[in-house]
Amino acid sequence: MIYSHYSEYMALSMSAGRPSPDPGESEFLESYLRANEEPFLELACGYGRLLLHIMEKGYSIVGTDASPEMLARCEVLAAAKGLKPDLHLQFMQRLSLNQSFGFIFIDDCTFALIIEDDDVHELFTRVWDHLKPGGAFLFDFFTVQPEKERTAGEATHYWHALPDGSIMVSRKISSYDPATHITTILQIHDRYVEGKFVGSQAYEDPNRDYDPQIVREWLESHGFVDIRLGGHTTDDPPEADARAVSIRCRKPE
């Protein structure tokens, strides 16, 4: 089972630093939106980076996320755009809505937050139950890489100015376990107002890498068909050593 540690400060930092789709991401997703029947569902929608963009284009879409802080941030950003998103506080693998969808997707390799095999299978079961016949399922994930390419204790630092003028300074320190293919990331988010430190939030964030062939076999075992592997935000085949890949499949008609 995964647990939400996505804090208020992380929601503020992420939404300030990455407020909209990445180059080419909108076009990639819209090809699936046009090809499938509404409504759509984004699992782990976070602060609404994609969900609100899709709503602005006039599509009917529902969002779920396990972090109340992320959903609260999404509501704030939606209100600024005059939007009222249909949001639900749920873990991906506990998806339970009284609705079916023509297209369900998980973006940003958020699939990595599911680190137990049982939870992966539960997720695939819940997605199947919520897909319309012929509906599509799309998600991306990090792939298992040679151990020599992963460095323990990797650290990244970045900062963002928030709309209220405060500054968010964020740090990530990660360690990788080659036995489990799990990267544990320590996330630290510090906030400054007028140059003065006002608070900090920190937590551990585990992420798992997956073997694409195993994921394909799991999808097949759940009855999905037309399973195809692509690059990150592209339908083209991935490079042999791609760090992130996407996979798409369908529920039979």
ZIZI-V851313 format. One record per pair of residues at least 24 apart in sequence whose C-alpha atoms are under 10 Angstrom apart, sorted by sequence separation. I is the first residue (numbers start at 0). J is the second residue. D is the distance in whole Angstrom. If there is no record, write none. Layout:
i=(I:I)
j=(J:J)
d=(D:D)
This chain:
i=(25:29:45:46:60:61:62:63:64:65:66:102:103:150:151:166:167:181:182:183:223:224:225:226:24:28:33:44:45:46:47:48:51:52:55:59:60:61:62:63:64:65:92:93:149:150:151:165:166:167:181:182:223:224:225:32:43:44:45:46:47:51:55:59:60:61:62:63:64:65:92:100:103:149:165:166:180:181:182:222:223:224:225:21:25:29:32:43:45:46:47:50:55:62:63:64:91:92:94:99:100:102:103:149:164:165:166:180:181:222:223:224:18:19:20:21:25:32:45:46:47:48:52:54:63:65:91:92:93:94:99:100:101:102:103:110:111:112:149:164:165:166:179:180:181:218:222:223:18:19:20:29:44:46:47:51:54:92:93:94:96:99:100:101:102:109:110:111:146:161:163:164:165:166:167:179:180:218:219:221:222:18:19:20:46:47:54:64:91:92:94:95:98:99:100:101:108:109:110:111:146:147:154:158:160:165:166:169:171:173:175:179:180:218:14:17:18:19:46:51:63:91:92:93:94:95:98:99:100:101:102:103:104:105:106:107:108:109:110:111:146:151:152:153:154:155:156:157:158:159:160:165:167:168:169:170:172:173:174:175:176:177:215:218:13:14:19:20:51:63:90:91:92:93:94:96:97:98:99:100:101:102:103:104:105:106:107:108:109:145:146:151:152:154:156:158:165:167:169:171:173:175:211:214:215:13:14:19:20:51:63:92:93:95:96:98:99:101:102:103:104:105:106:107:108:144:149:152:171:173:211:215:14:18:50:91:92:94:95:100:101:102:103:104:105:106:107:108:143:146:208:209:211:10:11:13:50:61:91:94:99:100:101:102:103:104:105:208:211:10:50:100:144:47:61:143:142:143:47:61:5:60:62:44:60:61:44:60:43:40:41:42:43:40:43:42:43:42:43:42:41:42:42:14:10:13:10:11:49:10:11:14:18:40:7:9:10:14:40:5:6:7:8:9:10:38:39:40:44:3:4:5:6:7:8:10:11:38:39:40:41:42:43:44:45:3:4:5:6:7:10:14:37:38:39:40:41:42:43:44:2:3:4:5:6:7:10:37:38:39:40:41:42:43:44:1:2:3:4:5:7:36:37:38:39:40:41:42:43:45:143:144:3:7:35:36:37:38:39:40:41:44:114:141:142:143:144:3:35:36:43:114:140:141:142:143:144:34:35:42:43:114:140:141:142:143:34:35:42:140:141:142:143:32:43:112:140:141:142:31:32:111:140:141:31:32:111:140:31:31:140:28:28:24:42:40:3:136:2:135:1:40:135:137:139:0:1:40:133:135:136:137:139:141:1:39:114:127:133:135:137:139:140:0:112:113:114:115:139:0:38:112:113:114:138:139:37:111:112:113:114:120:123:124:127:138:36:39:111:112:113:114:119:123:127:145:35:39:40:41:42:110:111:112:127:144:36:37:41:109:110:111:120:123:124:143:144:35:36:108:109:110:111:119:120:123:124:142:143:144:35:36:108:110:119:123:142:143:34:35:108:120:123:141:142:143:34:116:120:141:142:140:141:142:32:140:141:31:139:140:141:31:139:140:31:138:139:140:138:139:137:138:139:3:28:137:138:2:136:137:138:1:2:136:137:0:1:135:136:137:0:1:135:136:0:1:134:135:136:0:133:134:135:0:133:134:135:0:1:132:133:134:0:131:132:133:134:0:130:131:132:133:130:131:132:130:131:127:128:108:127:107:126:106:107:106:108:107:108:108:107:106:105:16:16:17:15:16:104:15:16:12:13:14:15:16:12:13:15:103:12:14:15:102:11:12:101:11:12:101:11:11:16:15:12:13:12:11:12:13:12:9:8:9:8:9:8:12:9:11:12:9:12:8:9:11:6:8:9:5:7:8:4:6:8:8:8:9:8:9:7:8:6:5:6:4:5:6:4:5:4:5:3:4:5:4:3:2:1:2:1:27:28:1:27:28:26:27:24:25:26:27:24:23:24:22:23:21)
j=(49:53:69:70:84:85:86:87:88:89:90:126:127:174:175:190:191:205:206:207:247:248:249:250:49:53:58:69:70:71:72:73:76:77:80:84:85:86:87:88:89:90:117:118:174:175:176:190:191:192:206:207:248:249:250:58:69:70:71:72:73:77:81:85:86:87:88:89:90:91:118:126:129:175:191:192:206:207:208:248:249:250:251:48:52:56:59:70:72:73:74:77:82:89:90:91:118:119:121:126:127:129:130:176:191:192:193:207:208:249:250:251:46:47:48:49:53:60:73:74:75:76:80:82:91:93:119:120:121:122:127:128:129:130:131:138:139:140:177:192:193:194:207:208:209:246:250:251:47:48:49:58:73:75:76:80:83:121:122:123:125:128:129:130:131:138:139:140:175:190:192:193:194:195:196:208:209:247:248:250:251:48:49:50:76:77:84:94:121:122:124:125:128:129:130:131:138:139:140:141:176:177:184:188:190:195:196:199:201:203:205:209:210:248:45:48:49:50:77:82:94:122:123:124:125:126:129:130:131:132:133:134:135:136:137:138:139:140:141:142:177:182:183:184:185:186:187:188:189:190:191:196:198:199:200:201:203:204:205:206:207:208:246:249:45:46:51:52:83:95:122:123:124:125:126:128:129:130:131:132:133:134:135:136:137:138:139:140:141:177:178:183:184:186:188:190:197:199:201:203:205:207:243:246:247:46:47:52:53:84:96:125:126:128:129:131:132:134:135:136:137:138:139:140:141:177:182:185:204:206:244:248:48:52:84:125:126:128:129:134:135:136:137:138:139:140:141:142:177:180:242:243:245:45:46:48:85:96:126:129:134:135:136:137:138:139:140:243:246:46:86:136:180:84:98:180:180:181:86:100:45:100:103:86:102:103:87:103:87:85:86:87:88:86:89:89:90:90:91:91:91:92:94:69:66:69:67:68:106:68:69:72:76:98:66:68:69:73:99:65:66:67:68:69:70:98:99:100:104:64:65:66:67:68:69:71:72:99:100:101:102:103:104:105:106:65:66:67:68:69:72:76:99:100:101:102:103:104:105:106:65:66:67:68:69:70:73:100:101:102:103:104:105:106:107:65:66:67:68:69:71:100:101:102:103:104:105:106:107:109:207:208:68:72:100:101:102:103:104:105:106:109:179:206:207:208:209:69:101:102:109:180:206:207:208:209:210:101:102:109:110:181:207:208:209:210:102:103:110:208:209:210:211:101:112:181:209:210:211:101:102:181:210:211:102:103:182:211:103:104:214:104:106:106:126:126:90:223:90:223:90:129:224:226:228:90:91:130:223:225:226:227:229:231:92:130:205:218:224:226:228:230:231:92:204:205:206:207:231:93:131:205:206:207:231:232:131:205:206:207:208:214:217:218:221:232:131:134:206:207:208:209:214:218:222:240:131:135:136:137:138:206:207:208:223:240:133:134:138:206:207:208:217:220:221:240:241:133:134:206:207:208:209:217:218:221:222:240:241:242:134:135:207:209:218:222:241:242:134:135:208:220:223:241:242:243:135:217:221:242:243:242:243:244:135:243:244:135:243:244:245:136:244:245:137:244:245:246:245:246:245:246:247:112:137:246:247:112:246:247:248:112:113:247:248:112:113:247:248:249:113:114:248:249:114:115:248:249:250:115:248:249:250:116:249:250:251:117:118:249:250:251:118:249:250:251:252:119:249:250:251:252:250:251:252:251:252:249:250:231:250:231:250:231:232:232:243:243:244:245:245:245:245:157:158:159:158:159:247:159:160:157:158:159:160:161:158:159:161:249:159:161:162:249:159:160:249:160:161:250:161:162:167:167:166:167:167:167:168:169:169:167:167:168:168:169:169:188:186:188:189:187:190:187:188:190:186:188:189:186:188:189:186:188:190:198:199:200:200:201:200:201:200:200:201:200:201:202:201:202:202:203:202:203:204:204:204:204:204:205:205:231:232:206:232:233:232:233:231:232:233:234:232:232:233:232:233:232)
d=(8:8:5:6:8:5:5:5:5:5:9:10:10:7:6:6:6:6:5:9:10:6:6:10:9:9:9:8:6:8:8:8:8:10:9:9:7:6:6:6:5:5:9:9:9:7:8:7:5:9:5:6:6:5:9:8:9:8:9:5:5:7:10:9:9:8:9:6:6:7:6:9:9:7:6:7:8:4:8:10:5:6:9:10:8:10:10:10:8:4:8:10:8:10:8:7:9:7:9:9:10:9:7:9:9:5:8:6:6:9:5:7:9:9:6:9:8:10:7:8:10:9:10:8:8:10:9:8:8:7:10:10:9:7:10:7:9:10:9:7:7:8:8:5:9:10:7:7:9:5:6:10:9:9:8:9:9:6:7:10:10:8:6:6:8:8:7:6:9:10:9:8:8:10:10:9:8:10:9:9:8:6:7:10:8:8:8:10:9:4:9:7:10:5:5:5:7:8:6:7:9:10:9:9:10:9:9:10:10:9:10:10:10:8:9:8:9:10:9:8:8:6:8:10:6:9:7:5:5:8:9:8:8:8:8:8:5:7:8:9:6:9:10:9:9:10:10:10:9:10:10:10:10:9:10:9:9:9:10:9:10:10:8:10:9:7:9:8:9:10:9:10:8:7:8:10:8:9:6:9:7:6:6:6:7:6:7:4:9:9:10:10:9:10:10:10:10:9:10:10:9:9:10:9:10:8:9:7:10:8:10:7:10:9:8:9:9:4:5:5:5:5:6:8:6:9:10:10:10:10:8:9:7:10:8:8:8:9:8:7:6:6:7:5:7:9:10:10:9:9:9:10:9:8:9:9:10:10:9:8:9:9:9:8:9:9:9:9:8:7:10:10:9:9:10:7:9:9:10:9:9:9:10:9:9:10:10:10:10:10:10:10:9:10:9:9:8:8:7:6:10:9:9:9:9:10:10:9:9:7:9:8:9:10:9:9:5:9:9:9:8:9:9:8:9:9:9:7:9:9:9:6:8:5:10:9:7:8:5:8:9:7:9:8:10:6:7:8:6:7:7:9:9:5:6:6:6:6:7:8:8:5:10:7:8:10:9:6:6:5:5:5:5:8:10:9:9:9:9:7:9:7:6:7:6:7:6:8:9:10:9:8:10:8:9:5:7:9:8:9:8:9:9:9:9:5:9:10:5:7:7:9:10:7:5:5:9:9:6:9:9:8:9:5:5:6:9:10:9:7:6:6:8:9:10:10:7:9:7:10:7:9:9:9:8:10:9:9:10:10:10:9:10:10:10:10:8:9:8:9:8:9:10:10:9:9:9:9:10:9:9:10:9:10:9:9:8:10:10:10:10:9:9:8:8:9:7:9:7:10:10:7:7:5:10:8:10:8:5:7:9:10:8:9:8:10:9:10:5:7:10:9:9:7:8:9:10:10:10:10:10:9:5:9:8:8:9:10:10:9:8:6:7:10:7:9:9:9:8:9:10:9:8:9:9:7:10:9:9:7:7:9:10:10:10:10:7:8:10:7:10:9:9:9:6:9:9:10:8:6:6:8:4:7:10:6:7:8:7:6:9:10:5:6:9:9:4:8:6:6:7:6:9:10:9:6:7:9:8:4:9:7:9:6:7:9:6:7:5:9:7:7:6:6:8:8:9:4:8:7:10:6:7:10:6:6:9:9:8:8:5:8:6:10:6:5:8:10:9:7:6:4:7:9:4:10:8:9:10:9:7:9:9:10:10:9:7:9:9:8:10:9:10:9:8:10:10:6:9:6:8:9:10:9:7:9:8:9:6:10:6:9:8:9:9:8:10:10:8:10:7:10:10:9:9:10:6:8:8:10:8:9:8:10:10:8:9:8:9:10:10:9:9:9:7:10:10:6:9:9:9:8:10:9:8:9:8:8:7:9:8:9:7:10:8:10:9:9:9:8:6:10:10:8:9:7:9:9:10:10:9:10:8:10:6:9:9:6:9:9:10:8:6:7:9:10:9:10)
